[in-house]
Amino acid sequence: MAELVQEAVNAMEEHTGTVKGYRRAHPRGLVFHATFTPTPEARALTTAEHFQGPPVHTLVRFSNASGSPYAPDHQEGRQGAVLGLAVRFDLASGKHATWAAATIPAFIARNPKEFLQITRAQRAGGSPNPLRMAWYILTHLHTLTGIKGIVGNKPTPSFAHCQYNSVHAYHLVDAQGQRRAFRYRWEPSAGVATLPPAEARQRPAQYLLDEIRERVTRERVSWNLVFQLANPGDATHDATRPWPENRQKVAAGQLTLDTLYEDQRESELFVFDPTGVVPGIELSDDPILHFRSKVYSESFNRRSHETKPEPKPADMRQ
């Protein structure tokens, strides 16, 4: 596994436009203080500390998922970037719980080897190599849902109008020790919205972080956490296969932004590992979930030994 992690991060550096000193994925981001308030319904399903009642201080990072910190938020108004919402729950015990979600319905690989293949199916800089990508899709038809989710992503007026999905499955563990597989999503209180192409073309190449920074100063911005509970037989090991929408859903809490984090450079030290769970929530058998944790760790190790370049003019405030 260690060798595969090195190969994957090397491939990301070669094919996705990464820049030394930055995260290898989701490098362009902004962190906010936030408050998470759980529901009684969630407390009945899990003993996890952040679902037991009192509001929890949380750090939230919004990001463009591209490998390059200079990647645009839209392509000529037609296609929007995949966006991320990562959270760190600061628990009263002194522990942290971390999650990471994105605006895609499913992932594009179900195991580390597939991730390496699709990463290498891109040209240097992050654009797809048409022949390699076509071959990958034809030989991995199970990834179509995730790929369609990326290609079909429309430009959005704001991070506040996006739904973010866990992609991976986890297990809730209640006070009696009963386990229930689930996935989660953050549904925007403001509703999902997209921009018409003509309007999106009027926006700067990178506008979303500035927009959410300004929005928080004038209005309440929040998302509702929803658990999607698995039925018996629903696969928990394959991030390329979403569960049907008719699965039971439980309102689990609300996340509300408060203020901008004081030191954005310091916030780059935070690692929003999707495997950062505490007792009451357990990881599933999804190999990509476990692999992501190791890739995040290697990304942090590399960038912490690199000199981060000064941002370009359009990026000066990040």
C-alpha positions in Angstrom: 0.0 0.0 0.0 2.8 2.4 0.8 4.3 2.1 -2.7 0.8 2.7 -4.2 0.4 5.8 -2.1 3.7 7.2 -3.4 2.7 6.3 -7.0 -0.7 8.0 -6.6 0.8 11.3 -5.2 3.5 11.3 -7.9 0.8 10.9 -10.5 -1.2 13.7 -9.1 1.8 15.9 -9.2 2.5 15.0 -12.8 -1.0 15.1 -14.2 -3.3 17.4 -12.2 -1.4 20.7 -12.1 -0.3 20.6 -8.4 2.0 23.3 -7.2 4.7 22.7 -4.6 3.8 24.0 -1.1 0.1 23.4 -1.7 -2.3 20.5 -1.0 -2.2 17.9 -3.8 -5.9 18.1 -4.1 -8.3 20.9 -3.1 -5.4 23.4 -2.8 -7.4 26.6 -3.2 -9.6 27.0 -0.2 -10.8 29.2 2.7 -11.5 28.3 6.3 -14.4 29.6 8.5 -15.4 29.2 12.1 -18.8 27.6 12.3 -21.3 26.0 14.7 -22.8 22.5 14.4 -26.0 21.8 16.2 -27.1 18.1 16.2 -30.6 16.8 16.3 -32.2 14.4 18.9 -32.8 12.0 16.0 -29.0 11.8 15.4 -28.3 11.2 19.1 -30.5 8.1 19.0 -28.4 6.6 16.2 -24.9 7.2 17.4 -22.9 7.8 20.6 -20.4 10.0 18.8 -19.6 13.0 21.0 -20.6 15.7 18.5 -24.1 14.3 18.2 -25.0 14.3 21.9 -26.8 17.6 22.2 -24.7 20.8 22.8 -23.6 22.9 19.8 -20.1 22.1 18.7 -17.5 24.6 17.4 -16.5 23.6 13.9 -14.0 24.6 11.3 -15.2 24.5 7.7 -13.0 24.6 4.6 -14.5 25.4 1.2 -12.3 24.5 -1.8 -12.0 24.0 -5.5 -11.2 20.3 -6.0 -8.8 20.7 -8.9 -5.2 19.9 -8.3 -4.1 23.4 -9.2 -4.6 26.4 -6.9 -5.0 28.5 -10.0 -7.8 26.4 -11.6 -11.0 28.3 -12.6 -14.4 27.9 -10.9 -16.1 27.5 -14.2 -15.2 26.6 -17.8 -16.5 29.4 -20.1 -19.7 29.4 -18.1 -20.7 25.9 -19.2 -19.1 23.6 -16.6 -18.6 24.3 -13.0 -15.7 23.0 -10.9 -16.2 20.2 -8.4 -16.2 21.9 -5.0 -15.5 20.6 -1.5 -16.8 21.2 2.0 -14.6 19.8 4.8 -15.3 20.0 8.5 -13.4 19.6 11.7 -15.6 19.2 14.8 -13.8 20.5 17.9 -15.0 18.2 20.7 -15.3 19.0 24.4 -13.0 16.0 25.1 -10.2 17.8 23.3 -10.5 15.4 20.3 -11.4 16.3 16.7 -13.6 14.6 14.2 -13.0 15.3 10.5 -15.0 14.7 7.3 -14.7 15.8 3.7 -17.5 16.0 1.2 -17.8 17.1 -2.4 -20.4 18.2 -5.1 -20.3 14.9 -6.9 -22.8 12.0 -6.4 -20.2 9.3 -6.5 -16.4 8.8 -6.8 -14.6 8.0 -10.0 -12.7 4.9 -8.8 -13.6 2.1 -6.5 -10.0 1.1 -5.5 -6.5 2.6 -5.4 -5.4 1.1 -8.7 -8.4 2.6 -10.5 -7.6 6.0 -8.9 -4.0 5.7 -10.3 -5.3 4.8 -13.7 -7.8 7.7 -14.0 -5.2 10.2 -12.7 -2.8 9.1 -15.4 -5.5 9.5 -17.9 -5.1 13.3 -17.7 -2.6 15.5 -19.4 -0.1 17.5 -17.4 -2.2 20.4 -15.9 -5.3 18.4 -15.3 -7.2 18.3 -18.6 -8.3 14.8 -19.8 -6.4 12.9 -22.4 -9.3 12.0 -24.6 -8.0 8.6 -25.7 -6.9 7.5 -22.3 -10.0 8.8 -20.6 -12.3 7.0 -23.2 -10.4 3.8 -22.6 -10.7 4.1 -18.9 -14.5 4.7 -19.1 -15.0 1.8 -21.5 -13.2 -0.6 -19.3 -14.6 0.8 -16.1 -18.3 1.4 -16.8 -19.1 1.4 -13.1 -17.5 4.8 -12.8 -19.9 6.5 -15.2 -22.0 8.0 -12.4 -19.1 9.8 -10.9 -17.7 10.9 -14.2 -21.1 12.2 -15.3 -21.3 14.1 -12.0 -18.1 15.9 -12.8 -18.9 16.7 -16.4 -22.5 17.7 -15.5 -21.5 20.0 -12.7 -23.0 23.4 -13.5 -21.5 26.8 -12.3 -23.0 27.9 -9.0 -23.6 31.4 -7.7 -22.1 30.4 -4.3 -20.7 27.6 -2.1 -23.9 28.4 -0.1 -26.0 26.9 -2.9 -24.3 23.6 -3.2 -25.0 20.1 -1.8 -21.9 18.2 -0.6 -21.9 14.4 -0.5 -19.8 12.1 1.6 -19.5 9.6 -1.3 -18.1 7.0 1.2 -20.2 4.9 3.6 -19.7 4.8 7.3 -21.4 3.0 10.2 -23.3 4.6 13.1 -23.1 2.8 16.4 -25.8 3.5 19.0 -25.8 3.1 22.8 -26.8 -0.6 22.5 -24.0 -1.3 20.1 -26.2 -1.7 17.1 -24.5 -0.7 13.8 -26.2 0.9 10.8 -24.4 1.8 7.5 -24.9 5.4 6.3 -23.8 8.0 3.9 -24.2 11.7 4.6 -24.9 14.9 2.7 -24.9 18.6 3.5 -28.0 20.2 2.0 -27.9 24.0 1.7 -30.6 25.9 3.6 -30.6 28.4 0.8 -31.4 25.7 -1.7 -29.4 24.3 -4.6 -28.9 26.8 -7.4 -26.9 27.1 -10.6 -26.0 29.9 -13.0 -27.2 30.2 -16.6 -24.1 30.1 -18.9 -24.5 33.7 -20.0 -24.5 34.9 -16.4 -21.7 32.5 -15.4 -19.5 33.9 -18.2 -19.8 37.3 -16.5 -18.1 36.0 -13.4 -14.3 36.1 -12.9 -12.4 32.8 -13.4 -12.1 32.5 -9.6 -15.0 34.1 -7.7 -16.5 31.6 -5.3 -14.2 32.1 -2.3 -14.6 35.9 -2.5 -18.3 35.4 -2.8 -18.7 33.2 0.3 -16.4 35.5 2.3 -18.6 38.5 1.5 -21.9 36.6 2.0 -21.1 35.5 5.5 -20.7 39.2 6.5 -24.3 40.0 5.6 -26.5 36.9 6.0 -26.9 33.6 7.8 -25.3 30.7 5.8 -26.1 27.1 6.8 -26.4 23.5 5.7 -28.5 20.7 7.0 -26.8 17.4 7.7 -28.7 14.4 6.4 -27.9 10.8 7.1 -28.9 8.4 4.3 -29.4 5.0 6.0 -28.6 1.8 4.1 -30.9 -1.1 3.5 -29.7 -4.6 4.1 -27.5 -5.6 1.1 -26.5 -2.1 0.1 -22.8 -2.1 -0.8 -20.5 -0.2 1.6 -17.3 -0.9 -0.2 -17.9 0.8 -3.5 -17.7 4.6 -3.7 -18.7 4.6 -7.3 -22.2 3.3 -6.5 -24.7 5.7 -4.8 -27.6 4.1 -3.0 -31.1 4.7 -4.3 -32.8 7.9 -3.2 -35.6 6.0 -1.6 -33.4 5.0 1.3 -34.4 6.3 4.7 -33.1 9.8 5.5 -32.6 11.3 8.9 -32.1 15.0 9.7 -28.9 14.9 11.8 -28.0 18.6 12.5 -27.3 22.0 11.1 -24.0 23.7 10.3 -23.9 27.5 10.4 -21.0 29.7 9.4 -19.8 32.3 11.9 -16.7 34.2 10.9 -13.7 33.9 8.7 -10.8 32.0 10.3 -8.2 34.5 11.5 -5.1 33.1 9.9 -5.6 31.4 6.5 -1.9 30.4 6.2 -2.1 28.7 9.6 -5.3 26.9 8.4 -3.2 25.1 5.7 -1.8 23.0 8.5 -5.2 21.4 9.1 -5.8 18.0 7.5 -9.4 17.2 6.9 -9.0 13.5 6.8 -12.3 11.7 5.9 -11.3 8.8 8.2 -11.1 11.1 11.3 -14.0 9.5 13.2 -14.5 9.1 17.0 -16.3 6.3 18.9 -19.9 6.1 17.8 -19.0 6.3 14.1 -16.9 3.6 12.3 -15.3 3.4 8.9 -16.7 1.1 6.3 -14.8 -1.4 4.2 -14.4 1.1 1.3 -10.8 0.8 0.1 -10.8 4.3 -1.4 -11.8 5.8 2.0 -8.8 4.2 3.7 -6.5 5.1 0.8 -7.5 8.7 0.8 -6.3 9.0 4.4 -2.9 7.8 3.4 -2.8 10.1 0.4 -3.8 13.1 2.5 -1.0 12.2 5.0 1.6 12.0 2.2 0.4 15.2 0.7 0.8 17.0 4.0 4.3 15.5 4.5 5.5 16.7 1.1 4.0 20.2 1.3 5.3 20.8 4.8 8.8 20.4 3.5 8.3 22.7 0.5 8.3 26.5 0.2 4.9 27.7 -0.8 5.1 30.3 -3.5 3.5 33.7 -3.1 0.0 33.7 -4.6 -0.7 35.2 -8.0 -2.5 38.6 -8.0 -5.9 37.0 -8.4 -5.2 34.8 -5.4 -3.7 37.5 -3.1 -6.5 37.4 -0.5 -6.5 33.6 0.0 
